Every structure is written in C-alpha cells, then in structure tokens.
Amino acid sequence: MSLLAAVQLLAAYQGGLLAAYLLVRRISPSLGLLCLVFSAHMLANLVTTEARLPPHANITSAFGLLYGPGLWLFVRGLCYRDARPRWRDLLHALPALTVILLRPADPWPQLAGLPLLVGYLVATGLALRDHARLAGQVRADDDRVSLRWVRHAFYAFVMIAALDIARSSFAARLPGLDDPGLALVLIAVTILLSTLAWRTRTHVRDRGALSPRSLEAGRAGAASKGDDVDALADFARIDAIVRAQEVWREPRLSLADIARLAGGTTRDVSRAVNAGSGHSFSAYVNGMRIDAVDAMMADPAYADATLLSLAFEAGFNSKSAFNRLYRELRGETPSRAFADAATARKQREDRGEDKDKNQGADVPYPDPGRP
C-alpha cells in the first residue's frame, strides 16, 4: 500500500470515529455529518485509485459540493440552539446528487460549485457576526462562548487549500512530491476536524448557542435608543438592584438572571441596560467588575492578593478575558495597573495615610457613574 493510500485509509477511519462520537453523543450532528462526508470522500478516493475505475465511474468530485453546506450547517448549529439539521436540509445535497447522476467531466463540477461555496461562506460569516453581536447582549461571559476559534479554523482551512493548490500546480514539474503533498494536506484536514470536534464539545457544554428568546432579547437591546424614557426608568431600578446585591460577581451571569431578580422580561431588561448604560449587557457588567478590581488594587486589605485572585473575586472566570477587557477599558495592561497600585499603597503607608483605615472593610461598590 502506498503512503497516500495509507493516509487516506487512516483519514477515513478518524473521520468515521469523529462522526460516530459527535452523532451518538448528540454533540453536533452537523459536524458529525461533515466528518462522515470527509470519511466517505477518502474511501471513494481510495477505491477509485486502487480499483482503477474509469472516469465515468468516478464520483469523487461530488464530495467537493458537500463541504460548503456542511460547514454552513455546522456553524449555524453553533450559533443558534434551534438550528439542528432537519429533513429539508437535504436540499443542500442536490448539487452533489446532480453530479453523481450526470457525471460531468472535470472541471465543470468545480466551476459550478465555486459560486455555491462562496454563498455558503458568506452565510457562515453572517451567522458568526450575528452571534458575536448578540452573545454580549445576553451573557456577561460572552468571551467564554466566543466563536473566534471558528474563524481561526477557517483561516487554517484557507491555508490548507492554498497548500493543495500549490501542490496541484507543481504536480507536473515535481511528480515525486505530488502524493506526499496530498498526504500532508489530508493529515492537516484530519487534524483540523479533530480540533473542531474538541472545541465544539466545549462550546456545547457551555451552552454557547443562542436560544430564540435570547435572540429576541439581544436584538431588542441592540436596537434600543438612549432617549427611551421607560427604558431609562427601568434601568435606574435594575442598576440599583445589581449594585446593591453585587450580582456582577457571578461569573456566568446572564440577562435571564437579572430579569428574574429585577422582574420583567429579558427583552425589557436588555432594552433598559443598553439605553441606560449605553453599552451591551456584557460591557455593562464587566465594567463594574473592572471597577471592583481597581478598588481592590487600591485597598490595603488586598495587599497580599494576586492579580488573578482579584479578577476571580470580581467575577471573571478567564484570565485572557480579564486581560483583554482591562486593556480595552483602561488603556493599559492589568499587570501594569497592579504594580502602580502597589507602589501607590506603599507611598501612602510611608506617609501614614492608611494608618487609621479599617483593614477589613469590604470593597466599595463600583461608582454608579461608571457603568
């Protein structure tokens, strides 16, 4: 067995395992089907090559028309909780079925599939943008369920495709490197699919897909106006409750939690927060957390605490999210601010300014004027 045949067989095996895992565990049926398509593609390539099938019996070009809709259905399931595959989604397989039945010669299947692929990629990009815009409207830990990793996977796929195009372009000049180059491409695709399966499991566990109610509330908040008198009145009441009970310390605080606490619908709370604070729900809550971290940095009672422990105390559950948000809001790294706060505390101690302070005092509430 040649190197390429061995790689195709192993890729088919790994794709089948991933498909079984994702489908049986119901983690992501769409990604499971995409892995199944990849596995079947590898087996079809292997059979076509090893059995030396004639061109009219070769159906491998049809598989290329399934990756675009497979990617779109996968990302749609990550973004929206009610977007599991349905029977009507089989319509996306019609172009591939047409190629299997008519068997057009290359490169006609590829040329016909290019605009379809572009359309699916555009739809995928719009879904990712919608999720990024609305997740922060309903969750304070939107960074935890961010789909930036999907965009990174897309960039990796583009690099793999570029490598495959380069391999095909130089195949005639360097025939000895054609099969090893294709084997390398297939190994990269297999690793990419395995990584996607792992990250998807984490995303599903964290319930990162948006429910229909979350979508309605998020869109209502994004469309709210700062001159909405009723929303501003609701915000004053909601803000007082949030600050008095320090609910911003809850790492996985959601819009639904605030709605249950303050009374009202998630849609009304989202409108109130956006209109009153001028920011999304996530920015509103994380702004209070950053204020709390600043207060603890300046408090002698927390002189022995680490920066990360202060971040967790304020409600952050991710070091990377805390660092990024702090830089965005304060214009400097939190470690620099932490060092400056320690220096300022030391200077006050030297001057005796903290001598009469209550060392066990609670952290002050964030300034209501700084949402």
Buried (B, 14 or more C-beta within 10 A) or exposed (E): EEEBBEBBBBBBBBBBBBBBBBBEEEBBBBBBBBBBBBBBBBBBBBBBBEEEBEEEEBBBBBBBBBBBBBBBBBBBBBBBBEBBBEEEBEEBBEBBEBBBEEBEEEEEBEEBBEEBBEEBBEBBEEBBEBBBBBBBBBBBBBBBBBBEBBBEBBEBBEEBEEBBEEBEEEBEEEEEEBBBBBBBBBBBBBEBBBBBBEBBBEBBEEBBBBBEBBBBBBBBBBEBEEEBEEBBEBBEBBBEEBBEEBBBBBBEBBBBBBBEBBEBBBBBBBBBBBBBBEBBBBBBBBBBBBBBBBBBBBBBBBBEBEBBEBBBBBBBBBEEBBBEBBBEBBEEEBEEBBEEBBEEBEEBEEEEEBEEEEEEEEBEBBEEEEB
